Amino acid sequence: MLTGSTPEGPEVIWCLPGCIRGNSSALPQSPQLFKQILMVAGMDRYFQIVRCFRDEDLRADRQPEFTRLDIEMSFVDQEAVMDMMEEMMAHLYDALLGVKLETPFLRLSYDEAMERFGSDKPDLRFAMELTDISREVQNSDFKVFASVAAGGGCVKGINAKGCGFYSRKDLDDLTKYAGIFGARGMAWFIVTDDGGVKSPIAKFFNEEQTKAILDRMQAKPGDLLLFVADKKTVACNALGNLRLEIARRQNLMQSGVHRFLWVTDFPLLEYDEEEGRYTAMHHPFTSPRDEDLPMLAEKPGAVKAKAYDMVLNGVELGGGSIRIHRRDVQEQMFGLLGFSTESAYEKFGYLLNAFEFGTPPHGGIAFGIDRMVMMMTGGDTIRDVIAFPKTQSAACLMTNAPNEVAPQQLRELSIGLNLPEKKKE
């Protein structure tokens, strides 16, 4: 269902088909492009509550079918969208839960969130922030740390306060856990009662270097310090997930606490090493920041986007962006994504041509309603708040779907299958 207003004034309500979202954010039927078209066509604002289908990996807060709230408005900037959504969320929590939210919400840039928490959706109910100790270890005799620091990587750590009692098995388990997220290893210090350290690598650091590390990490007796040395992206990702794992083990994630924040200034583009080209981090219609436009040609990887995510307790509730409304910028964006001029106009010519007729600046946001309900009810998975949820393999236990389709139905739709024959038992 979609509601909004036309330039002529009267409000309209339309029934729309469900959005289909695949792995390619440049699909013509993507909800991002659909919203873009409506605003270009002259609708000044609208919202829709729509049933969507997601072709992505399944996790605790995802299902192949979900319900989404889409909001889009003309003549708004990032601050206007964020302020309005804070007001909406504060009203919902007050009306439904009797909880008074403190506004405005905290705002962190993407870079700051990754540096401090190792995640673009940080859980702020506990501290345990990441600390860079590259400078403190660059001249040490521990070659793993020194070589990474000298080679342009980083050595980062977290202080798990009071966890110095962890056994060697616990530490081995944490090392394996860090490996899931790309870390090639994990080092550790246990701070002893006399202010020294217990660690297999302690012998590689002199007294001055050890003291510098402990001071940098604000370590006290009984603390456990965990370190990862690698590329910054790997170190941040591994330690960010270790941070959450230790918080789960130590019951640091308090229930009934609502720590909202905005994460802003996401990178506009990501570089795909396998394909040898840039991909859109959000979607191809996200606007670069105005001050970064001159860098699009020479330093596209450094350009930040007018994109923003609302995060609650480590869960992304919704995300949005200010859209591109200029033809030259959109053409440049398509070029960076690997589109030739001909292919860009073949797929999106109607949009590019429409930009010549005074498309207003516009933007919006989309929320996962099931995910919002999950957080409001204190659930751990959206399966708890969805009727007839799908299994981990996306199967429906009620209807036994997916299942075989009758040959007659396939013929009616002109669909042919070329599936391997089942082996006879």
FENGI-V915864 format. One record per pair of residues at least 4 apart in sequence whose ideal C-beta (glycine too) atoms are under 8 Angstrom apart, sorted by the first residue. I is the first residue (numbers start at 1). GAP is how many residues later the second one is. Records with the same first field share a line. If there is no record, write none. Layout:
I=GAP / GAP
This chain:
1=12 / 13 / 14 / 15 / 47 / 48 / 49
2=11 / 12 / 13 / 14 / 44 / 45 / 46 / 48
3=8 / 9 / 10 / 11 / 43 / 44 / 45
4=7 / 8 / 34 / 39 / 40 / 41 / 42 / 43
5=4 / 5 / 6 / 7 / 38 / 39 / 40 / 41
6=4 / 6 / 36 / 37 / 38
7=35 / 37
16=32 / 34
18=32 / 33 / 34 / 35
19=10 / 11 / 12 / 15 / 31 / 33 / 34 / 49
20=7 / 9 / 10 / 32 / 33
21=6 / 9 / 10 / 31 / 32 / 33 / 34 / 35
22=5 / 8 / 33
23=32 / 33
25=5 / 7 / 255 / 257 / 258 / 259
26=4 / 254 / 257 / 258 / 311 / 321
27=6
28=5 / 319 / 320
29=4 / 5
30=4 / 253
31=4 / 19 / 21 / 37 / 39 / 335
32=4 / 251 / 252 / 253
33=4 / 252 / 315 / 318
34=4
35=4 / 35 / 37 / 288 / 329
36=4 / 249 / 287 / 315
37=4 / 313 / 314
38=5 / 8 / 34
39=4 / 5 / 33 / 35 / 284 / 320 / 321 / 323
40=285 / 311 / 314 / 315 / 319
41=313
43=31
44=29 / 30 / 31 / 316
45=27 / 28 / 29
46=25 / 26
47=22 / 23 / 24 / 25
48=21 / 22
49=18 / 19 / 20 / 21 / 320
50=17 / 18 / 20
51=14 / 15 / 16 / 17
52=13 / 14 / 15 / 16
53=11 / 12
54=8 / 9 / 10 / 11 / 12
55=9
56=6
57=5
58=4 / 5 / 6 / 332 / 334 / 335 / 336
60=320 / 321 / 322 / 323
61=254 / 307 / 310 / 313 / 320 / 321
62=4 / 320
63=307 / 319 / 320 / 323 / 326 / 327
64=326 / 330
65=321 / 325
66=302 / 303 / 304 / 305 / 316 / 320
67=301 / 302 / 303
68=298 / 299 / 300 / 301
69=249 / 297 / 298 / 300
70=294 / 296
71=10 / 14 / 249 / 293 / 294 / 295
72=290 / 291 / 292
73=7 / 8 / 289 / 290 / 291
74=286 / 287 / 288
75=285 / 286 / 287
76=4 / 5 / 246 / 285 / 286 / 287
77=4 / 245 / 284 / 286
78=4 / 186 / 228 / 230 / 244 / 285
79=4
80=4
81=4 / 227 / 239 / 241 / 282 / 283 / 284
82=4 / 23 / 25 / 180 / 226
83=4 / 21
84=4
85=4 / 225 / 233 / 280
86=4 / 15 / 17 / 18 / 19 / 174
87=4 / 16
88=4
89=4 / 12 / 171 / 221
90=4 / 10 / 11 / 13
91=4
92=4 / 280 / 284
93=4 / 6 / 7 / 8 / 165 / 283
94=4 / 5 / 6 / 7
96=280
97=279
99=159
101=157 / 159
105=155 / 156 / 157 / 205
106=18 / 153 / 154 / 155 / 156
107=154 / 155 / 156 / 157
108=4 / 5 / 8 / 14 / 153 / 154 / 155 / 156
109=4 / 154 / 155 / 156
110=4 / 10 / 153 / 154 / 155 / 156 / 157 / 194
111=4 / 154
112=4
113=4 / 6 / 7 / 8 / 9 / 150
114=4 / 5 / 6 / 122 / 126
115=15 / 17 / 121
116=6 / 13 / 14
117=5 / 6 / 7 / 12 / 13 / 123 / 126
118=4 / 12 / 117 / 118 / 119 / 120 / 121 / 122 / 123 / 125
119=4 / 121 / 122 / 125 / 195
120=143 / 146 / 189
121=142 / 188 / 190 / 193 / 194 / 195
122=118 / 139 / 141 / 189 / 192
123=121 / 124 / 130 / 136 / 190 / 191
124=135 / 137 / 189
125=122 / 127 / 128 / 129 / 132 / 134 / 188 / 189
126=121 / 126 / 127 / 128
128=30 / 31 / 32 / 33 / 115 / 118 / 119 / 124
129=29
130=26 / 27 / 28 / 106 / 109 / 110 / 113
131=25 / 26 / 27 / 28 / 85 / 86
132=22 / 23 / 24
133=4 / 22 / 23 / 24 / 80 / 83 / 84 / 94
134=4 / 14 / 15 / 19 / 20 / 21 / 22
135=14
136=73 / 76 / 77 / 80
137=5 / 8 / 9 / 12 / 18 / 68 / 72 / 76
138=7 / 8 / 11 / 12
139=7 / 70
140=5 / 6 / 64 / 65 / 66 / 69
141=5 / 63 / 64
142=4 / 59 / 62 / 63
143=4
144=4 / 41 / 43 / 85
145=4 / 10 / 42 / 82 / 84
146=4
147=4
148=5 / 6 / 7 / 81 / 82
149=4 / 5 / 6 / 80
153=76 / 77 / 78 / 79 / 82
154=75 / 76 / 77 / 78 / 81
155=72 / 73 / 74 / 80
156=71 / 72 / 76 / 79 / 80 / 83
157=60 / 68 / 69 / 70 / 71 / 82
158=67 / 68 / 81 / 84 / 85 / 88
159=58 / 59 / 60 / 64 / 65 / 66
160=6 / 63 / 64 / 65 / 66 / 86 / 90
161=59 / 61 / 62
162=60 / 61 / 88
163=60 / 61 / 83 / 87
164=26 / 27 / 28 / 57 / 58 / 59 / 60
165=57
166=4 / 5 / 8 / 24 / 58
167=4
168=4
169=4
170=4
171=4 / 15 / 17
172=4
173=4
174=4 / 12 / 52 / 68 / 71 / 72
175=4 / 10 / 11
176=4
177=4 / 64 / 65 / 68
178=5 / 7 / 8 / 50 / 60 / 61 / 63 / 64
179=4 / 5 / 6
180=61
181=53 / 56 / 57 / 60
182=48 / 52 / 55 / 56
183=45 / 47 / 51 / 52 / 55
184=46
185=43 / 44
186=40 / 41 / 42 / 52 / 56
187=12 / 13 / 14 / 39 / 40 / 41 / 42
188=11 / 36 / 37 / 38 / 39
189=8 / 9 / 10 / 13 / 24 / 25 / 30 / 35 / 36 / 38
190=7 / 8 / 9 / 33 / 34 / 35
191=4 / 5 / 6 / 23 / 28 / 29 / 30 / 31 / 32 / 33 / 34
192=4 / 5 / 6 / 29
193=28 / 29
194=27
195=19 / 26
196=6 / 14
197=5 / 13 / 17
198=4
201=4
202=8
205=4 / 5 / 8
206=4
207=4
208=4
209=4
210=4
211=4
212=4
213=4 / 6 / 12
214=5 / 11
215=4
217=6 / 8
219=4 / 6
226=13 / 16
228=6 / 7 / 10 / 11 / 14
229=6
230=4 / 5 / 8
231=4
232=4
233=4
234=4
235=4
236=4
237=4
238=4
239=4
240=4
241=4
242=4
243=4
244=4 / 70
245=4
246=4 / 6
247=5 / 6
248=4 / 5
253=60 / 61
255=123
257=56
258=54 / 55
259=53 / 54
260=50 / 51 / 52
261=49 / 50
262=46 / 47 / 48 / 49
263=45 / 46 / 48
264=43 / 44
265=24 / 39 / 40 / 42
266=15 / 16 / 38 / 39 / 41 / 42 / 43
267=14 / 34 / 36 / 37 / 38
268=12 / 13 / 14 / 18 / 20 / 24 / 32 / 35 / 36 / 37 / 39
269=9 / 10 / 11 / 12 / 31 / 32 / 34 / 67
270=8 / 9 / 10 / 11
271=6 / 7 / 8 / 30
272=4 / 5 / 6 / 7
275=4 / 63
277=60 / 61
278=22 / 23 / 58 / 59 / 60
279=58
280=4 / 6 / 53 / 57
281=5 / 24 / 26
282=4 / 23 / 25 / 37 / 39
283=38
284=49 / 50 / 53
285=36 / 38 / 39 / 45 / 48
286=19 / 20 / 21 / 35 / 36 / 37 / 38
287=18 / 19 / 34 / 35 / 36 / 37 / 38 / 42 / 76
288=4 / 5 / 8 / 15 / 16 / 17 / 18 / 36 / 41 / 45
289=4 / 14 / 15 / 16 / 17
292=4 / 10 / 11 / 12
293=10 / 36
294=4
295=4 / 5 / 7 / 8
296=4 / 7 / 33 / 36 / 37 / 40
297=35
299=4
300=36
305=16
306=15 / 16 / 57
307=12 / 13 / 14 / 15
308=11 / 12 / 13 / 57
309=7 / 9 / 10
310=6 / 7 / 8 / 9 / 55 / 57
311=4 / 5 / 6
312=5 / 63
313=62
315=56 / 60
316=55
317=50 / 51 / 54 / 55 / 58
318=47 / 48 / 49 / 50 / 54
319=46 / 47
320=43 / 44 / 45 / 46
321=42 / 43
322=39 / 40 / 41
323=38 / 39 / 40
324=5 / 6 / 9
325=30 / 34 / 35 / 36 / 37
326=4 / 29 / 33
327=4 / 25 / 26 / 28 / 29
328=4
329=4
330=4 / 18 / 21 / 22 / 25
331=4 / 10 / 13 / 21
332=4
333=4
334=5 / 10 / 14
335=4 / 6 / 9
339=4 / 5 / 8
340=4
341=4
342=4
343=4
344=4 / 5 / 8
345=4 / 7
348=4
349=4
350=4
351=4
354=5
355=4
367=4 / 5
368=4 / 14
369=4
370=4 / 12 / 15 / 16
371=4 / 11
372=4
373=4 / 6 / 9 / 12
374=5 / 6 / 7 / 8 / 10 / 11
375=4
377=7 / 8
379=5 / 6
380=4
382=4 / 7
383=6
388=8 / 9 / 10
390=4 / 5 / 6
391=4 / 5 / 6
394=8
395=5 / 6 / 7
396=4 / 5
399=4
405=4 / 5
406=4
407=4
408=4
409=4
410=5 / 6 / 7
411=4
